[in-house]
Amino acid sequence: MLVLTLDQRGSRNGVDKIDGLLARLRANPASKRFVRDFERTAGDEVQGLLNHPDDAVDVVLEVVRAGDWWAGVGVGPVREPIPASVRASTGPAFINAREAVERAKNTPSRLAVVGPDPRTAAEAESLLALLSAVVQRRTGPGWEVVDLIRQGLPQKDIATDLKISPQAVSQRLRTALWQEERGARPLAARLLTQADEAGRASRGPASTSGRD
């Protein structure tokens, strides 16, 4: 499974942004697939439990775009049965997420991945870091068209809505590296899957332990 720990940057000297983040995550269409919803687990931190790697990629890139968060992705098992609240959940994936979010504070991408198989976790982290660089450098006009294209709007309708030419829409998408991002997202999800599967293979029969 995948545990995401998100820690607010500069929270001691700034505005608490946890409630706003939780509202956005709960409004995400993928939230219905979360194993356990994101919750505040500490003063400046939220945590969620996911089982779909593509949803994890989406959440990570969403918080990278916001710019206010460090993101740690922990790959591995969790103790079962899983409690109703993520705050009561335990297991190696939670330990890995804690290590990841602490390491994220020292990375340019502001994210890190830790799992039972270091090689595949590092590969997943490298691709997510590359995607995060694309997201961080995207301009406002680029986001205008990317957000609409992700909603399923045809480019001609986007052009009409934004009162620009279809050629301008295409140019914005190219500048925003949208095709590159769209192509790399499934690969990032696949690498997270492989990181989890590699860990299960190395463990043999399934077994979990607590945080301690």
C-alpha positions, 0 to 999 in steps of 0.5 A: 500500500501507499501512505502519503505524509504531507507536511506544511512548509513554513507552518510555524511562521505562516497561516495554517493551510491544512483545512484548505488542503483537506478540502481539495483532497476530498473534492478530488474525484479519486478520493472515493478510492482512497483506503483511508481519507486524508486527515490531520495527524499532527499540527502541520501534517496530514496523512492518507492511505491509498491503494492505487498508485495513479492516485498517489501520483495525482496527489503528489503532483497536486501538492507540488503545484500548491508549493506549500508542502513536503510530500513523503510516499511510503511504500509497503504493508500496513497492519490489518485489520485497518482501523477506520481512521488513518491516525490509528493505522500502523505498519512499515508503510507508515514508517517509510512515509515518515522517513520519506517526508523528512528526506523530502525537506532536503530535496529540490523536488520537495518529495521523496519515496521510501519503500522496502526495495530501495532501487525501485523506490529510487526510480519512482522518486526520480520520475516523480521529481522530474514530473514535479519540475514540470509542474513547478515551472508551468505558468498560469496560462499553461495551467489554464489549458491543462486544467481544462484539458484534464476535464475532458474539454476539446481544444476547440472548446478551450479556445472558445472559453479562453477567447484564444485561437486553437493554435494558441491552445496547442502552443500553450500545451506544448510549452506546458509539456502536457503531453510529456506529463501525461505520458510519464504519469502512468510510468510513475504509477507503475514504478510505485507498483513495482516498488511495492511488489518488489518488497512483497517478493523479498518478504515472502509470505505476507506479514506486517508490523507496527510503527515500533 
